[in-house]
Amino acid sequence: MEKKQTAVDLLVSILNKEGFAPVLTDEEIQHFKQTEKEQHEETWFRSRVEDMGDDFKVEQKSFEDYYNETYGQTKN
């Protein structure tokens, strides 16, 4: 499966193409990617709770597995 780009990855790619690469440090980019991942995780969790109702224990795939399969691993 081909990995998708996160919104942060897409923004950094556009900035690099336009010659704005020095605008963000690697630490800032990683911070924004982690923040975006946490937002995805919260949305994932909320949607799973709504889908599963009281029987949330039947989780089939963890958020980490989903995120890594979809976007790749983030550096912490």
C-alpha distance (Angstrom), angle and dihedral (degrees) to the residues before:
residue distance angle dihedral
M1 . . .
E2 3.80 . .
K3 3.80 114.0 .
K4 3.79 118.1 -117.0
Q5 3.78 123.6 -136.2
T6 3.78 119.2 -114.2
A7 3.80 118.0 -131.0
V8 3.81 88.7 -104.0
D9 3.83 91.8 51.8
L10 3.80 89.9 49.2
L11 3.81 92.6 49.4
V12 3.81 92.6 48.5
S13 3.81 90.0 48.7
I14 3.82 91.2 52.4
L15 3.80 92.1 46.5
N16 3.80 90.2 50.6
K17 3.83 92.0 49.8
E18 3.80 90.8 50.0
G19 3.81 93.3 49.4
F20 3.81 97.3 -106.4
A21 3.82 95.4 117.2
P22 3.84 95.8 127.2
V23 3.82 91.9 56.5
L24 3.82 93.6 88.6
T25 3.80 128.9 37.5
D26 3.81 121.3 -136.5
E27 3.82 88.7 -109.6
E28 3.81 91.3 53.9
I29 3.80 91.7 48.2
Q30 3.81 91.4 50.1
H31 3.81 90.4 47.7
F32 3.81 91.4 52.4
K33 3.81 91.4 45.8
Q34 3.81 90.7 51.3
T35 3.82 91.1 48.2
E36 3.80 90.5 49.9
K37 3.81 90.5 48.5
E38 3.81 90.9 51.6
Q39 3.81 89.5 52.2
H40 3.81 90.0 50.8
E41 3.80 89.6 49.0
E42 3.80 93.1 52.1
T43 3.80 90.9 49.6
W44 3.82 90.6 46.8
F45 3.80 92.0 50.8
R46 3.80 93.8 47.1
S47 3.81 92.4 49.1
R48 3.82 91.8 48.4
V49 3.81 91.9 50.2
E50 3.80 90.9 50.7
D51 3.82 92.0 46.2
M52 3.79 95.2 45.7
G53 3.79 98.5 37.4
D54 3.78 111.9 -170.1
D55 3.81 92.0 -15.9
F56 3.84 94.2 72.2
K57 3.82 91.7 139.4
V58 3.82 90.7 82.1
E59 3.83 93.1 78.3
Q60 3.79 110.2 156.5
K61 3.80 102.9 -172.3
S62 3.78 127.6 22.1
F63 3.77 121.4 -129.0
E64 3.82 90.1 -116.4
D65 3.82 90.6 56.5
Y66 3.81 91.9 47.1
Y67 3.82 93.9 46.7
N68 3.80 94.8 46.2
E69 3.81 91.9 47.9
T70 3.81 91.7 47.7
Y71 3.81 103.6 37.7
G72 3.81 107.4 7.2
Q73 3.77 126.3 -115.4
T74 3.78 121.4 -48.0
K75 3.77 120.1 -135.2
N76 3.78 112.3 -115.9
